[in-house]
Amino acid sequence: MRILVPLNGRLQSETVLPYVKKLARDCLAEVLLLRVMDPISLTGDPVAAALLGSPHETRERAEEYLQNLASGFEPNEVETLCRVGPASSTICQEATRNRCDLVIFAPHGHAGLERWLFGSVAEEVAHQASCPVLLMKATSPTVFQKILVPTDGSYLSNAVCKHLSRFAPQQVRVTLLHCLDDPPPDKAVRISLEACLAGRPGWSLQIEQGNPSRAILNWAVDSNCDLIAMATHAGGSLKKLWKGSVTEYVARQAPCPVLVFPPAYLEKMAESI
């Protein structure tokens, strides 16, 4: 496994590192620490830098920052990358170029314009990346034991179940939550949902009617879930782009980390099944 960790030079973005270190050692994964520098921050223009929340810095300082963080890892499990360019597209490019299996973000906790900018980067990556994206909070657990998988019964949303085992141990409790405004699922949909449970002890299926976004969040809170895994584009009520979608709303409001499976990755998964 290869994990990409975008960092913006602030403490908030570094809150994912304890989980990254544990995941790297548990899965023998390689970690890529990525610092993407905005070209404006390199110009030294104080007005532009202030508007973007990007204080002036040099490439040497950014590389030193990455090396300091890398010192907390085993030497053979970490690599540092310093790039200049638009944040979201550069992160996606590096994830593809380095054949990463997971991108891990800590997008929350900023204030004002800075929060909007960095939050939007995480959301764009979550929709456009070629691999799953884990959005974590500062208080996120480092072990996931209760996982919620919202599904509309479509082929692609059910494909999330196939890949989930790479990010969670087998002994976890996983709940498939089928929640739609539509009438109860027909026989074919129910069969496809139940097929996702086959051979997976500790997995269960729940069917809820009502607003999908609220049903997902309510279930996550009431069941004390510590991870939500879902698709950004999976047919049915989830067949929307990231902006304004069920996934976007859940990712912003969830009380726990959200593991997002982007459209490009789901399509690649579907082709391999």
ZINORSUL-V23773 format. One record per run of one state. SS is the DSSP state (H for helix, E for strand, L for the rest). FROM is the first residue (numbers start at 0). TO is the last residue. Records with the same first field share a line. If there is no record, write none. Layout:
SS = FROM-TO + FROM-TO
//
This chain:
L = 0-0 + 7-9 + 14-15 + 27-28 + 37-37 + 42-44 + 52-57 + 70-73 + 84-85 + 97-100 + 105-110 + 128-130 + 135-144 + 151-153 + 164-171 + 180-185 + 195-201 + 209-210 + 222-225 + 231-234 + 238-244 + 253-255 + 261-261 + 272-272
E = 1-6 + 29-36 + 77-83 + 101-104 + 131-134 + 145-150 + 172-179 + 202-208 + 226-230 + 256-260
H = 10-13 + 16-26 + 38-41 + 45-51 + 58-69 + 74-76 + 86-96 + 111-127 + 154-163 + 186-194 + 211-221 + 235-237 + 245-252 + 262-271
//
